[in-house]
Amino acid sequence: MTMIPGLLLQTEVGTAGGALVGSTMMIVMLAIMALFVVAWWRVFVKAGQPGWAVLIPIYNLYILLKIAGKPGWWILLLLIPLVNIVIVAVVAIAVAKSFGQSAAFGLILLFLLGGIGYLLLGFGNYRYVGTAAATAR
């Protein structure tokens, strides 16, 4: 009989602790998402595109393709499994070159490391040099 109240108390404390950890993690993840949205917004503005386009799904991909100098119909290629991985890598390299960076910058920081390069492009001293640079290299 003495074990049952102890188990109930332990369950309630465990639930409260889990809720605290879960809500804290949610706040941290929302802050990280907000940081990436701001960085992407700044990348769009540096490229001469409207920053609010970041907030609209599919349209933001179209604008990113414009920044990279790729045709808009490539959005359809992003719907094909496995092909989309290659297309995202190609677009990441083209975006890096559009900002005067190397293909390695695009492949490693924009593609492989989950967009850390967009933080660098957005908050760093990088300038958009145009899509001509993306096709010239």
C-alpha positions in Angstrom: 0.0 0.0 0.0 2.8 2.4 0.7 4.3 2.0 -2.8 1.2 3.2 -4.7 1.2 6.8 -3.4 5.0 6.9 -4.1 4.5 5.7 -7.7 1.7 8.3 -8.2 4.0 11.1 -6.9 6.9 9.9 -9.1 4.7 9.8 -12.2 3.4 13.3 -11.6 6.9 14.7 -11.1 8.2 12.9 -14.2 5.3 14.3 -16.3 6.0 17.8 -15.0 9.7 17.5 -15.7 9.0 16.2 -19.2 6.7 19.0 -19.9 9.3 21.5 -18.7 12.0 19.9 -20.9 9.6 19.7 -23.9 8.5 23.3 -23.6 12.0 24.5 -23.2 13.1 22.6 -26.3 10.2 24.0 -28.3 11.2 27.5 -27.4 14.8 26.8 -28.4 13.7 25.3 -31.7 11.4 28.3 -32.4 14.3 30.7 -31.7 16.5 28.7 -34.1 13.8 28.8 -36.8 13.4 32.5 -36.4 17.1 33.0 -36.7 17.2 31.1 -40.0 14.1 32.9 -41.3 15.8 36.2 -40.6 19.0 35.0 -42.3 17.2 33.8 -45.4 15.2 37.1 -45.5 18.5 39.0 -45.5 19.9 36.8 -48.3 16.9 37.5 -50.4 17.1 41.3 -49.8 20.9 41.2 -50.6 20.0 39.6 -53.9 17.4 42.3 -54.7 14.4 40.1 -54.1 11.5 40.8 -51.6 12.4 39.5 -48.1 8.8 38.6 -47.4 9.0 35.9 -50.0 10.8 33.7 -47.4 7.5 33.3 -45.6 5.5 31.8 -48.6 6.1 28.1 -49.3 7.0 27.1 -52.9 7.3 30.8 -53.8 10.4 31.1 -51.7 11.9 28.2 -53.7 11.1 30.0 -56.9 12.9 33.1 -55.7 15.8 31.0 -54.5 16.0 29.5 -58.0 16.0 33.1 -59.5 18.9 34.0 -57.1 20.8 31.0 -58.3 20.1 31.8 -61.9 18.1 28.5 -62.5 14.8 28.2 -64.3 11.6 28.3 -62.3 10.4 24.9 -63.6 13.1 23.2 -61.5 10.6 23.4 -58.7 9.0 20.4 -60.4 12.3 18.5 -60.1 12.2 19.1 -56.4 9.1 16.8 -56.2 11.0 13.8 -57.6 12.6 11.6 -55.0 16.4 11.3 -55.2 16.5 13.9 -58.0 15.6 16.6 -55.5 18.8 15.9 -53.6 20.9 16.5 -56.7 18.9 19.6 -57.6 19.2 21.1 -54.1 23.0 20.5 -54.2 23.2 22.2 -57.6 21.1 25.2 -56.4 23.3 25.5 -53.3 26.4 25.7 -55.4 24.8 28.2 -57.7 23.7 30.4 -54.8 27.2 30.3 -53.4 28.6 31.4 -56.7 26.0 34.1 -57.0 27.5 35.5 -53.8 31.1 35.2 -55.0 31.9 32.0 -53.1 33.3 28.7 -54.1 31.4 25.5 -55.0 32.8 24.0 -51.8 31.1 26.8 -49.7 27.8 25.9 -51.4 28.2 22.2 -51.1 29.5 22.1 -47.5 27.8 25.0 -45.8 24.6 25.5 -47.7 23.8 21.8 -48.6 25.5 19.4 -46.2 25.5 21.4 -43.0 21.8 22.3 -43.1 22.0 25.9 -44.2 24.7 27.3 -41.9 26.0 29.0 -45.0 22.7 31.0 -45.2 23.5 32.4 -41.8 26.9 33.4 -43.0 25.5 34.9 -46.3 22.7 36.7 -44.4 24.7 38.1 -41.5 28.1 38.3 -43.0 29.7 40.9 -45.3 28.9 38.9 -48.5 27.6 40.7 -51.5 25.4 39.4 -54.3 27.4 39.5 -57.5 24.6 38.3 -59.7 23.7 35.1 -61.6 26.3 35.9 -64.3 28.9 34.8 -61.7 27.0 31.6 -61.2 27.3 30.7 -64.9 30.8 32.1 -65.5 32.6 29.7 -63.1 
